[in-house]
């Protein structure tokens, strides 16, 4: 089906998404987003989830 073919093309034959990141790591090239950016996103998501489960209370997140 066309949807399956699109999936196969995007995720198996191009450097889209995670594949591009993994290829850069294997080849020793700079990776974007890097681990620092990923860690920051995780901090912000954790704060948002905590806020959502505590009636929207403010969650302080250290500046990076």
N, C-alpha and C positions, 0 to 999 in steps of 0.2 A: 504494500500500500504506500501511497505518497508520504504519509506521516512517518512510517518506519524508515523509508529511504532518506528522508530529511534528517531524522535522528542519526542514522548510520553515517551520513555525510558529515554532519556537524561534529559529532562526538568521536568519530573514529578516523576521520580523514583530514581534519583541520586542526589547527592549534588553538581552537576555541576553548575558553574556560579552563578547567583544571589541566587539560592536556598541555596547553601552552606553558603553564606554570611548572609542570613536572619536566617538560622538555628543557626549559631554561635551567632548572636545577641540575639535571643530568649533564648538560653542556657547560655548566659553570658560569652561566650568564647571570646578570642581575635579575632578580625576580620581582615583579610588581603585581599585586601588592606584596610587600615583604612581611616578615614575621612581626615586626613592630606595628605595622598597620593592622595586621590581623589581631594582635593582642589588644590594640585600642578598640577595635570593633567589638571584641568580646566583652571588654569592660563596659562599653556603652549599652550593649544588648543586655548584659546582666543587670545593669542599673534600671533599664526600662522594664525588664521582667519583674524586678523587685518592686518597682513603683506600681506596676499594674496589679500586683497581688497585695498591695498595702493601700488600697483606695487612692492611688495616685500621689502618694507622698513623694516629696522631693528626695532624690538619691544623689548624694554628692559623689562626683567622680573627679579624681585628681587630674589636673591639666597635664598634658603630655608634651 
